[in-house]
Amino acid sequence: MAHDQIPEALVPAAELAARNRARILNESEAYRQARTELLAEEIELRRHIEQVAAMRRALPPGGPVTKDYRFDGEAGPVGLADLFGDKDTLIAYSYMYGPQRKRPCPMCTSQMSAWDGEAEDIGQRAAFVMIARSPIDRLVAFKQERGWKALKLFSDASGDYTRDYVDPQDGDAPGLNVFTRRDGTIRHFWAAEMGFETADPGQDPRGAPDTMPLWTMLDMTPEGRGTDWYPSLEYR
């Protein structure tokens, strides 16, 4: 939209919801009334997601990357600039599989398994990589065990990147960072900053929108996410 254009006024969400003609077999009037009220809130949520995304895109330029971060990839050593490939934007997910862990984090694994099916689609718009602190051979071994095909794995063997962009104490923590490369300069653009400090009572710390399709799907069910269940590394 051009800067001089006036945004089109949005129809109130309740009015849009009232236009909905969907009806489910044998539903009651009480169900339809509650569902229409919920639909209005879903429309408002969609609009708020769009608003937040627009605010994110409008962030001022982030801090320049001044260090030569090095990684061990499946094809050999690389630098941060190499992770961009032919793209101008890099999405880098740091997952919890440090040398001190016997097995990777089940939550990270679940999320990455979902992303594996989308990685090639994401890769049409931005570079997309997974980073962990364990040696690359260890990361690749689990990739093969899990059956991942499209995820690109890199080891931050030195921990330099992890300490600067994930956890200053080099803890076994997840991190999601986005970098840009414009006019030859690499800058940090955005990072997921929701954690335990920003969590609401009784809820797991997580970002919004949630990057885990698992939770999005379970949120559509009457049981919801539950309070005592997490994904597992294997089901047998």
N, C-alpha and C positions, 0 to 999 in steps of 0.2 A: 504494500500500500504506500502510495506517495505521501510524503510528509504533510502536504497541503490538503490532503483529502480528509474529509470529516468521516469518522467511522460510522457505519450504518447502525442506527439504533436497534438494539436487540429486543425481540418480543419477550415479554416476561415469561419466565420458565413455567409458571403455573398455567399460563395461557397455552403455551406449546403442549404441555402435558395434557391439557383438556382436549386438544385436537386429536390425541391418540385414539385410534379406533380398534386397537388390538383387544381382543377378548379371549379368555382361555375357557375351554370346555368346563361347564359345571361350576364356574366360579360364583361366589356370593357377591352381593352388593357391598358388603363390608370389605371383602378382599379387593374389589375394584377401586373403592374409595381410597384404601390404604396404598394400593399400588400406584394410583395416580399421584398421590402426595409424594410417594417415593420417587416416581419418575421426575417430578419437578426438581427434587433434590439432586437426582442424577444429572439432570441438565445443568444445574448450577455447578455441580462438581466438574463436569466437562468444561464449562466456561472458565472455572477457576484454574484448572490444569492448563488451559490455553494461555491464560493471563500470566501464570507463573513461568511458563516456557518462554513467553515473550520477554518477561523481565530478565530471565537468564540470558537470553540472546543479546540483550541490550547492556550487559555488564561492561564496564570500562575495561581497557586492556589490562590483563593480569601481569604479574611480575615476570620479568624475563628469566629464562633458564640460563644460568651462567656457568654451570659445571658440565663437564664431559662425562655424563653417566654412562657406565659400561654394563652390558648384560651378556650372558651366555645364552644363545638361542639354539634352536634345534639344528641350525645350519652353521653354527659357529658364533664367535664374538661379534657384538654389534654395539653401536652407540644409540643414544636416545633419538637422534635425528634419523637413524636408519629405521626406527620403528614406524615412522610415518609412511615409508614406502613412497608411493606417488600421490599421497593425499596431503591435504593442508591441515587436517585435524586428526588428533590421536586420542582414542579412548583407551585408558590403561587401568585395568582392574588388578589390584593386589590381593591375592587370596592367602588364606591361612594354611600354609604348609611349609613351615620353617623346619630347619634341621632337628629341632627339639621334638617335633611331632612324629609319632609313629605312623599316623595316617592323616590325610587331609581333613579339614573341617567339613562335616557333612552339609552344613548350610551353604558354604561356598561351593561345594561340589554340586549340590542340587541346582544352584543358580547357574553355574557354568554349564551344566548338562543341558539346561534349557537354551542357553545362549549358543551352544554348539550348533543347534539347528538354525539359528538366525545369523550366525557369524558372517556367512558369505553375503547375505543381504545387507547387513550393517556395513560390510567392507566395500560396498558400492559407493557409500557416502563418506566413510571415515575409516582410518586404520583402527584396528581393534585387537588389543593384546592382553594376555594374562601374565602377571608377574608374581613370583614367589621367591622366598629366600633359600629354599633347598637347591642342591645341585641340579643341573638340567637333566642329567640322566634319571634322577629320581622323579622329577616332574613328568618326563616322557613315559616312564614305566607306568605311572598311574593313569596317564592319558590313554595308553593302550589298554589298560585294565578296564577303564570306564567306557572305552569305545568312542572317545571323542575323535572327530575327523577334521573339523574346521578351525578349532581354537589354536591360536598361535601362542606358544609358551616361551617364557624367558625367565632366566634365573638372575636375581640381583645378588650375586655371590658376595659382593663386598658390603652390601647393606647401605651404600651411600644414598641411593635413590629412596629406599624405604625410610631411612631416618629423616630425609628432607621433606618427603611428600606423603608419608603414611603415619609414621610414629617416631617421634624424636628419640624414644628409648629403644628403638628397634624391636618393639614387641611384636608378637605374632598376632597382628591385627589386619582386618580388611581395609581396603581403601579404593576409592573410585575417583580418578583424576582425568580431566580433559585438558589437552594441550593444543595450541595452535602454532602454525608456522606461516608467518606472513612477512613478505619482503626480506626473507632470509633470517628472521628473528623468531626463535621459539619462545613462546610465553605460556605460562599457566593460565587456563581460562576459567575452570570451575572444578570444585571438589565436593564430594558428598560430605557434609558437615554435621549431619544428624547422628547423635550417639546417645550414650547413657545420660548425658547432661540435658538433652532436649527431649527425652522420652516422656510420654504421659503416663500417669499412674496405671499400673496393671497392664502395660503394653510393652512389647519388645521394642528396643530402639531400632528404628528403621527410617529410611528416607521416604519422600513422597514426590512424585509417584513411586510406588514400590517397584524395584527392578526385578523382583522375583515373580515370574508368572505363576508359580505354585500358589502363593498367597492370594494373588488376584483371582485365581480360579476358586480357591476354597472360600473366599469372601462371598461368593455367589450362593453358597450352600447354607442351609439352616444351622448346621453345626459350626460353621465358620472355621477359623484357624485352630481352635482349641487352645488350651492353656498348658498342656503337658505333652505335646507331640512335636517332634521335629523330624525332618527327613533323615534317612539312614544312608550309609554308603553302599548297602546291599540289602536285598530282600530275598530271603530263601527260606 
